[in-house]
């Protein structure tokens, strides 16, 4: 018995018409009539799945009629055209064999379930059409990211997940310790001999490799202990962090724009059925949004210019919950206005106030701003954050002193400026935030297999 997948069936449909094939997978829906039945079959290899039609001439007809939704089956039958959709085949069953039964109280009955309910049974939700679409897009996007960088000569670097520094300086880290709970022992007695935590970024270690390979990227899990129950925050997520030597801020923005468009283009080419389903599921506009990104050019404005635009909008009657102020961060509503109301395109906002950015960012000549940039996109807001890195030793050390960051602890990072330092830049992008943009599914809990959020570490 040669088994083929539904993906192979779709790819070879013309040559398989009228032929007998064998498929293995699961029952998504089962509709029964007196002398025949219809099974919505899937095996996870293709989003478009065949309908299996059987009649009372198939051996074990009564047993087949008793098959439950969710059961695993082996189906052998003839490939015939579907009257509903010529691109989706139909299987006229010759035999249907039960491989694994499923009880009648199986949670995924053939009806529309809320995403909240599906989060409670996250170990089963990959079987639904929604999450088949989401996680296929996730897979394709991940490989597209690797392909983009590999094709352009970047080296893939695995940075450590356990670290002794908090590069972002926010202090929202998960402590790693082998000491008993409540222990007041000196950290020197712990496993690593010093305080350690799960990494919030691989950027600093990535910079060390950029100073050797010129172009590198990281793509791995990241951990932040932010006690925030929003749609865009999770304690564990994946980050993409390229680092490029001999690259300034303007060149970095060029790379970010090219990178994003390449990933979107690949997903649109390889996941048309999934995106069509997601477009309908999310109320429409998803595909148009992605097509709009590909056809647009990202605008570029300084932070001061962005604030001026927002304040002028207020003067003209636009209402914001949070007043846009010079020297302060922007809010979601500000990002939405800039991308969707003013520019009608993605926007790079650069030259941010020094006081709200990290110590490693290049300090501009005005003494007030740094060469940092955020990429804002319609429908999602901030998607990437990056900067030109500070390469002047005295400037870096001065900023570390201002923020109370130990130069002795970070000696290796400081030494990069002593040992053949050069202009270099990099950015970070949360993979799940990209997936929210690509799928239109607006909650981070629904674009990652098993969400890790405050008070939740199930599965």
C-alpha positions, 0 to 999 in steps of 0.5 A: 500500500503506497500512501500519498499525502493530500499535498502530493494529491494536490500537486499531482491532481491532473495525473491522478484523476481516475486513479486509486490512491490511499490517504491517511489522516483524520476526520474533521466532519462526518455527514451521514445519509441512509445509503451514503456519507461524506467525510471532510478528511485532513492530514495536515500536509495541505490546507485544501483537503479532499472530501471522501464520499462513500456508499453502502457498497463499501465494505463495513458500511455500517461501521463506517457510518459509526465513525466519530469526528476526530478518528484517524483513518486510512482511506483508499479510493478513486480520485474524481473531480469535485463539482464544487471546486475543480482544484479540490479533489474528491475521493470515491471510497473503496475502503475506509479503515479505522486506525484510531477511534475518538469518543463522542465527547471529543471537544472539536466538534464541527462548529465554530469555536471561539479562540478563547475556548481553543486556548484551553485545549491548545494541544488539540487546536492545531487540528482546526482550520484556523490554527492549521492556517496560522501555524503553516504561515508560521512555518513558512515565515520562519523558513523565509527568514532563514532563506533571506539571510542565508542567501545574502551571506549572513551567518546564523549565530546561536546566542546563549539563553542563560546570561549574566546581563540584562541588555535592555536594562529593564530588569524584567528577567527570569532568574536562573538559580539552583539555590533553594527557594528563599535562600539568602546564600551569596550568589557566588555559591550558586551554580554559575557563581554569579546572578544569572537569568534567561536572556532578554536578547541575543544582541550583545553577543551577536555584536561580537560575531558581527565583528568577525563575520560582518553579517550575522543574525540570531533567531531564537527564544527570548524571555521577559518577565513582564507582568502584562496581560495584553494581546501583544505580550508573552513571557516567552517568544521568538526574536530575529536579531541581525547585526551588520558591520560597516552599516549605518542607520540609513543602510539599516533602514534599507535592510529592514524594508527589504527584509520585511517585504521579502518575507511578506512576498514569500508567505503570500506566494506559498500560503495563498489558501491559508491567507484567503481563509485568514482574510475571511476569518478576520473580517477582510482586508488582510490580503489587501494590507499585505499587498499594500505593504509590497507596493508602498515605500516606507516613509522616514521621519525623525521622532521630533517630526512625528510628534509635530505631525501628531500635535498638529493633528490634535490642533485640527481636531484629532483626539488622542487618549495620550498626548504626544510629547517631545522627548517621550515614547509614542503610544499605539494610537499615535502609531496607528495615526501615523501609518493609517491616517497620515502616511498611509504606509509603513513609517520609519521613526528615527533619532529617538530621545536618548533618555528613553533608549538603551545604553548601546545606541549611537549618540547623535551630535545634538546630545539629546537623541540617539540613532535609533529607529522603529518601523511602524506598519499599518494594522500592527504598529511597531514591528521592528526596533533597531539602532546604530550602535555606539562605537566611541569608547568614551561615549559608551562608557559615559552612558554606562556610568550614567545608567549605573551599568558595570563596565567591569561586568561588561568588559567584553562588550566594551572591548569590542570598541578597543579591538578594531571596532567599526560602525555597525547596526542591527535590529530586533523583530519579535517573530510573533508580532510579525505573525500577528501582522501576517495572519490578522490574528490579533492576540499573541496567544494565538500565533505561538503553539503554547503561550507563556503568560502571567499565571499561565504555563499550561501544556 
